[in-house]
Every structure is written in C-alpha cells, then in structure tokens.
Amino acid sequence: MKVIESSKIKEKAYIEELENGLKVIIIPKKNTKKKYVIWGTHFGSIDNHFIMPKTGEEVYIPDGVAHFLEHKMFEQPNGTNSLDTLMALGIDANAYTTNDHTAYLFECTNHFEEGLNELMDYVQHPYFTEENVEKEKGIIGQEINMYDDDPAWRLYMNAMDCMYEQNPIKIDIAGTIESISKITPDVLYKCYNTFYHPSNMTMVICGDFQPETMIEEVKKRLLPKENQGVIKRIYPSKENKIHKAFKNEKMEVSTPIFMMGYKDHENIKEDRVKKHIAIEILLNMVIGKSSKTYQELYTDGLLLAQPDMDYEFSDQYAHILISGTSKNPQKVMEQMTQTVNKMLQNGIEEEHFERMRRKVYGDYVVEYNNVGNIARMFLADTMKKVQSFDYIEKFETVTKEYTEQILEEVFQEENKILSIIEPNEK
Amino acid sequence: MNYQKEELKQGITLHQIQTQNYKTNLYAIFLATPLKRENVTLDALLAAVLRRGTQNLPSQEEISKKLEMMYGASFDCGIEKTGDNHIMKFYLETLNEEFLPSPENLTKQSIAILLDIVLNPFLENNAFKKEYVKGEKQNLRQIIEGKIDNKSKYAYDRCTEEMFKNKPYGLYKFGYIEDLEAITPQSLYVYYQELLKKCKIDIFVSGKTENNAIKEMITQNEMIQRLQARKPEYVVNNETTEEKQEDSPKETTESMQITQGKLVIGLDVKQTNQNSRFIASVYNAILGGGANSKLFQNVREKQSLAYTANSGYVRTKNSIFIRCGIEIDNYQKALDTIKQQLEDMKKGNFTEEDLQNSKELILSSIEGITEEQDTEITYYYGQELANTFVTIEEYIQKIKEVTKEQVIKLANNIFINTIYFLKD
C-alpha cells in the first residue's frame, strides 16, 4: 500500500491498486462519526464513441447513456431499489454523472457494513430489461425538462457551444428526450461491461477507519472478473480556436446572467495542479472580492456578488469560466478584459499576489473539513489524473513569475467567449 | 459535554462549542427581533449595509483585503425567518492556527473583525454612509425582484405567503419594494440603534479554542462593553402563534413561462401531545422524507408523475410543506395521489418497517449535527430561541420513542391549509 501525506494539514491517504485493477484510496479521519464511500467509473457524458476491449467492436452510443445507466443501476432483479434499501438504514445514498465520470456514493454514521454490502452489490449487478428501461425514460424526460427550465444550466451549455464546435462536452449530460428514446438494454449492457470493469474504476473511502482492514473489507466484496485491456475512447480532434465569441438566449429571469470564459490550449505534459493554482490566484486577482474591478462594478450596481470562477479541465477540454448576475454583462466583460490587459502589460503586483496566494491556500485547506468533500475531491482529481494533496504541498512552488507566465498563456483575447441569458421582453 | 453557554449581560449570550473535527474555527453573531411587516425590509437592508464597512475598515475592499491576508477568512451574513423571528446572521470562518504555513494569531483578529462589522459600522454625519445605503437598496431591490428566478423556491415562498397571509411568518424575508424607497441613511441608523438596545444577541464560537481566553477577548471588547443589558424582544419559538384551520383548503394557481409545474401544499399540524413536534418529524419522514417515503414511492416511482416529490417539516411553525415538480397536465392526478397518501397516513396504512426506516433517516441527520460547524451552531441556537434545552442524546431518545399509534393520531390532526400550483 502506498501512503501519501500532507504534513501541513496533517492528513494521510492510503492508496492500493488491486490485482483486478481497482484503485482504492482511503483517507482516515479520526473523531468523525460520518463515513463516506464513493465508487466511480471513468465514464461520463463525453464518452460516446469507443472500442470495446474484449470484442474490438466500435460502438457509438446515444447522448445521455452514462446518466441513464446511473439511474438504472439501483434497480434489482427482486424488484427492490438499492437507493430505498440504503435509505431504509438511515444511510444517505446518491449517485451522479459528470462530463468525465459517474459516481455512486453513500454517507452514514451507523450501519456502515450493510451500506458497503449494498453499494458493492448493486454496482456489480446490473439489471436492465425492456420494461424497466422504458419506464425510466419518463422519469429522465422530466429531469431533462427541469434542466431546460434552469437558466444557469442553459447558460453553461451555451458557453460550451461558444468554446467548442464538436467537443462532446457540449452534450447535455442527461441527453435529450429524442436521444434517450434510442436507449435499449443492449446499449446499457455494452457500456456497463466496458466501463464498469474494476480497472476503469476508483473507490474512495473517508472516515474513522483503519486502512489495512478497510482494504480487506473491499476485497472480500469484489466479484471475480477477467482482466480487460485498455478502453480506446474516440473523440473528435482537438479544436484550437473557439467556435463563436458570443451567444445569448431569452428566458424567464429578472436580471441577465452571464458566463464569460477563456478557452485554454490544454497541454497534458505540464503540471496541471501548479497551473490550476496559478489560475485560481489570477482569477481572484482579476475579479475576487477585494479586486478593484469587482469593487467598481459592485459600487456601480453592475455586480451584486462576486462572480463564480472555475477552471475545468480534462484530457479533452480546458477552460476558465467566470459567471454571475448583472444588468449589463457586456460592461462587466469589458472591465474584466481591461484588468487582464493591464496585468499583461504591467505584470502583477507583489502585495496583491501574496494576498491571493494566502486566500487560495485557505480555500484548499477548508475542503478538508468534511468527509464527503474529501472523498469527492479525491475521486474527481483521480479522474483528472491529479493528486489532491498536491494543491497544498506544491503550493509554495507557484511563484509570481510562474503565475505571470500562465497569465500570458491562458488569458488570450482571441480565446474569450461570452454567454448571456436575458430576461424575456415584457 | 462540548457545549457551554453563559450570559454576558441580560439578553446577550456567549455559546462555545469545543470540537476537534475541523480545520477551521467558526464565529457567529445572531441578532433576533420579532418579524413585523414594518421592519422586515429594514432588517434585510441593515444586514447588507453593515457588511460594507466599519470604523476600522471603512470599505468592503478593506474588509476583504484583511480577510484575504488571514488566509482567506470568509465572512458571510444573511437574513432568516425562524418561527416568528427575523434573524440577522453574521459569520466569520478562519483556518485553525494549527494549519497555517506560518504562525499567526487569527483568533483574536477574527473576533475583533466580526464584532467590528456588527457593532461598529462606518458612519458619516451620525448616519450610515449614503453611498452604501443607496447601493444596498438597489441590490436589495434586485434580490426582491429576483424572487421569480428559482421557480421551485418561488412556489414554496408563495405557498408560505398564502398560508400565513397577514401573519408574521407569511412575510418575505427580504422585505418589500414599496417599503424600500422611504428608507434613508438616517432612518436606517435610528432603527439600528433601537434594534441594538432591544434585540436578542447570541455569540457563537466553534472550534479548537480555549474557552476562557475567548470569553476574555469578547468581554474585553469595547463594543461589547458599550452594549446595555436588555430584556430581549423576541418570540419564543415553541409557542403556537396562530389558530390552525380545519375547514376547506385555500387554492391558488399562478402562471409563468415554465415547462415543469411546481405544486406546493401547506399542511397544518395541530398539537396532540407535548411531544408532538417529535411525532410530526416522524410523520413527515414517512410521508415525504426520503426515497422510501410515500410521496416518493407513489408520486414519482410508481406513477412517474413527478421528478421531485418530498415534504419538509417546519418545526418552528408546526407546518409541513409538500413539494413536487410535475408535468403540468398531471396536476389533478398528482394532487389526487398526494391526498390519497394523506388519507393512508390517517388510516395507519404504513408498516412498522416504514416507521423504523423513517426514524433511521431522522436519527442519521441528528447524528450529523455535530459533523458540521454551522449545523451544530444552528442546532443550539434553535434551542436557545425555543427556550428549551434538549441535548442531542435526548433528541435521539425522543425520536426513538415515537409509536405508530401516536403517528396515526397526529395524522388525523393534520389538515391541508393551502394548495399552490405554478403552471405555464
């Protein structure tokens, strides 16, 4: 078992790769009553074209399969639903699907053993029939309608449409009513057999546990499976340019909402964590609470709250997103752009850099307050092929000079986009 | 026990929670005052203006810079209805000093800043700063107008409004546009000074700290020393402040551009027993608490009528709200199915297993109280406002003791008050 450690925040993680390829990460937390387990497969909404390792068959799947599969995993042949079974024990269970992974999780204070039994049982036993697949289409159809009404989701999808022409990140995670109508048990089984192989999965466990015992608990619940080769995923070729600089849509909102972004030319070789830290520092410098730009926009009533800032990245995409509410999004973008340009011209200020560095450090440490956060973070980071503790441990290596270099590399005018949702005309 | 409370002066209480579980310390101050139509807008505006600047840190920029240097300490404030009280909440969270890359006294700085924001605001000409009040009025206007943005929340707020028409709890926590215009920097400051003389003040500290040292820091604070003892004005939360109706339910339908309908049903719970609030929690969990609940199973799973179907119990008002996102054409079918669930509850059409499952659900959330700093603070503050003290262990015991008979008896004392539907 490999042990990694963060001395600054006094936490350790134990990592074991089992013979069948399953990666298990255990982060012991003394004194906490809550226990959290999350089991994820590296299969998300963008994985819609691949070659099955066993048969060599090339498969195209309809949009929304990963999410559909997630819904259907809970159903058991005896008519029970694993979500109900877990809830009945007072265990809070859930699942979710993102662009790049699907995760099944539960959190509990009591009945941990039963919870682990159930989780590991249902994730290893798919049960799809014509009938239960048809029924699910109604439920997911409602969910899709709900997303269609959600201005924040439309805003994000339109931003992705600005960034990319072909990239599968543009696919709605739940698919469309039309695309899910094509889903059959056969499609679901193909995806299950390919992506739910242990070698494509990671389990993260956080709570007051003894790591060695815990590994054994996991091992004895795993079903034997033949080894499987690497899954070849096929994606459209990378696009260097943005698709379009601007998109707007009208919906029922009181004030416009906006999402501004910079597309990044993803470079897998460089240190992603270091780059991510530098970008977070930069975003805080540009539009964080104490930044001049934010203060001015706030005083002018153009921003009500600090915009949300995010850097999303995987092997297939990388971009910065800044989103918020404003009666004049164009003006907000202009001001932010000016700030970026000034920083590009004059370099960044030492005192300001130090302040944001400290703030970003604090943000990372706070993540370790909660077992759920820790487990989800380790899983999501593993899927992105980064190591969570690095955000704390590599912190010191992010210098002002390095940050300036990232600024030049990423905040480029020709890679900028803006998506807006405007109120309907009265 | 890791919780201690102590009255510093009449009406001003310090609560301390010792815990090793976090990387952070959390400090909070709550000001409680009765919900009144003429004051709600003032309360909401006040919380927003206070965070703008203090005598020592006169602008938000200065405050933010200071907090950022403290390793991204985070300040937050908000306004909430708790029973018939309006609560202005102010929080400051900082890293515990143990996890800093280099040593620094963050505790002392944190307490000073939080007290400064609430009790020592930036003033000009014996009033709040004009610019701040003007800006926050605009912001608050947008927040009030933005009520329509989140459809599901909007439907819930509207149902509450209809159910508690002309009663304190029916008021919108952010206030009203028509009251906003008349507020001036002077009138707001006069209101603030009055409020500080009468409101109930509670200070919470949670984390790995030293109780005596904290108490010392707070009692030595100049602003705290200046506050007078008071017989605090607030509404004790255990008391029922309105008659529960038994006659025919009110029905309201509204239209908006929307593809999924939002159905919210407000239920009155009549007290049947001194432990009725515990019984009502169990009733609610069976009805709509989780994936095993009657609503989830019958409205969503069996009939595919809804994507969301659940219910929530508002303990301080002894009311239950059922919330569903449904296809608009399914309105009548969904409503009938929901009514059928209420009837089934009255007849005792639920199993011993349903009862046990629901208790497990509640127990696990009770056990989770000590796993989050703000949840633990909120729990003890709820006790404080209810003027009772139930430890977490007692709370668990009370839930375990609820019987099927008690739930059935309570079910027969639950009435639909309001049916609200938001459609296209």
Interface residues (C-beta under 8 A of the other chain):
Chain A: K8 I9 K10 N31 T32 K33 K34 N81 L83 D84 M87 A88 L89 G90 I91 D92 A93 C108 T109 N110 H111 K135 G138 I139 Q142 E143 N145 M146 D148 D149 P151 M251 E252 V253 S254 T255 N284 G288 K289 S290 K292 Q295 Y298 T299 G301 L304 T325 K327 R355 M356 R358 K359 V360 Y361 G362 D363 V365 V366 Y368 N369 N370 V371 F395 E396 N424
Chain B: Q20 N21 Y22 K23 T24 S59 Q60 E61 S64 K65 L67 E68 M69 M70 Y71 G72 A73 E93 T94 L95 E98 F99 P101 E131 G135 Q138 N139 Q142 I143 E145 G146 K147 I148 D149 K151 M256 Q257 I258 T259 Q260 G290 A291 N292 Q297 R300 E301 S304 A306 Y307 G325 E327 E353 Q356 N357 K359 E360 L361 I362 L363 S364 E367 G368 T370 E371 E372 Q373
